């Protein structure tokens, strides 16, 4: 853990912002409304350096209650242990506690931070270590409008770190990838995250959405006819549902059942994505973990080095190398967060002995009039790879095949028309 140098002069928010040519506004006490709705950067600081930190034990206790999965060095900590770890990052000679920014509105960002309870992810968990301080009501905020807040946030934090030798107390990660090595995991409660479970069978109904498909898992395997959806899975709706044709009864290999694939808006699909578990095979989960390791431990340091090298060239406003590196970093960090969420909500698909009924993990041999014989493996959307014969159970074909047996034929209605698939083998 790094601490401030004893010889480092105290930095204050106003001077730090002014030294970068910004028009400073403030100060205003923590919790008070900030005027102005433009993008910008802001600094949270105490009126003067505080030699000894006062971590609020009640705040820590409530934090632990709200974040049941929180761990310190892999173990569930006591209040005193968590207090001690936070205190080890205190900078006794520096009043600045946090440096942040907002691409849309500093006013809205701070209002959301004020509102968010310690341990909760929403509406805005940035700087959540601030909420552990007993004297936070004494803190004040300086801010400055700027059309490039992320650039200035990174610059201000880097300037602070060079002068002090450490990150500000409540800055846990910077836009360029620097982090507090605090040993705390799962610090924020997320009620939408799925818990890993073992899936043995998932039955998909013609008009099921992704939430209903995730909820329709059954411990039964093979032998039983494809079940109809129980009343407990029917979601109450405030608006009338569009009428969906009922499937025809399947009597034998020659019978054809019409499967209507219901499409949803992009916004609705994005909303469901965070609440639906990520179905992956053990092999797929290992691939995600390998990709995360590659991005976080090799690519991220390389991009950070490129950004630092570009900064040393001077003026950033016309620096193409800097802009390219920042864009790559933005994409990389987005992918890292996506993979971390997928791993966190991973549901391992059982791939051996799936029986005679098509379920997640099944390999299905089908015949079509257009393409002849094809082989598909039914996987989660995270693993889908059409070129490798892996199709998602949420895709039109995947939905149609789920719950089927050898000999059954289904007709899938898609935007491009209809396709008939006859299942010849399930393994």
Number of C-alpha atoms within 10 A of each C-alpha: 8 14 17 21 14 10 9 13 12 16 18 21 26 21 13 19 22 12 10 12 10 18 12 18 17 15 17 16 18 19 17 13 13 21 13 14 13 17 21 25 29 27 23 27 27 21 13 15 18 14 12 11 18 15 22 16 16 12 18 22 16 15 22 23 13 18 19 14 15 21 18 17 11 10 12 16 15 14 17 12 12 19 19 12 14 18 16 14 21 23 25 17 21 22 22 27 25 23 27 26 26 22 15 14 17 25 18 19 21 23 18 16 20 18 13 18 19 25 25 18 17 16 14 18 20 21 19 22 19 20 23 22 18 15 14 20 13 12 21 21 25 23 27 24 21 18 14 14 21 20 16 22 22 19 17 22 24 18 15 20 14 12 16 23 15 21 29 25 23 23 21 18 15 18 18 23 15 15 12 18 11 14 11 18 14 14 20 20 20 17 11 13 17 19 11 15 13 12 19 20 25 21 26 29 22 20 18 20 17 18 15 18 19 18 14 18 15 11 9 10 16 15 10 8 10 15 10 9 15 8 7 8 13 10 9 6 7 6 6 6 7 7 7 12 11 12 13 11 10 13 10 10 15 12 15 20 19 20 25 22 22 14 12 10 8 9 9 9 13 11 11 15 15 17 17 21 26 27 29 27 21 15 13 18 22 13 14 19 16 12 15 20 14 13 17 17 11 11 16 20 16 14 21 18 14 17 19 13 13 19 15 9 11 10 10 14 8 9 13 11 15 21 15 15 19 19 12 15 23 14 11 17 18 12 16 19 12 13 18 15 16 24 21 16 21 25 23 23 26 18 21 11 11 19 15 18 25 29 33 28 27 24 21 24 18 23 17 14 10 9 8 9 14 14 17 21 26 29 27 26 16 18 20 20 13 11 7 10 14 20 23 22 27 21 15 19 23 21 24 26 29 24 20 22 23 18 15 20 26 22 19 23 18 15 8 6 7 12 15 19 23 24 24 18 17 22 18
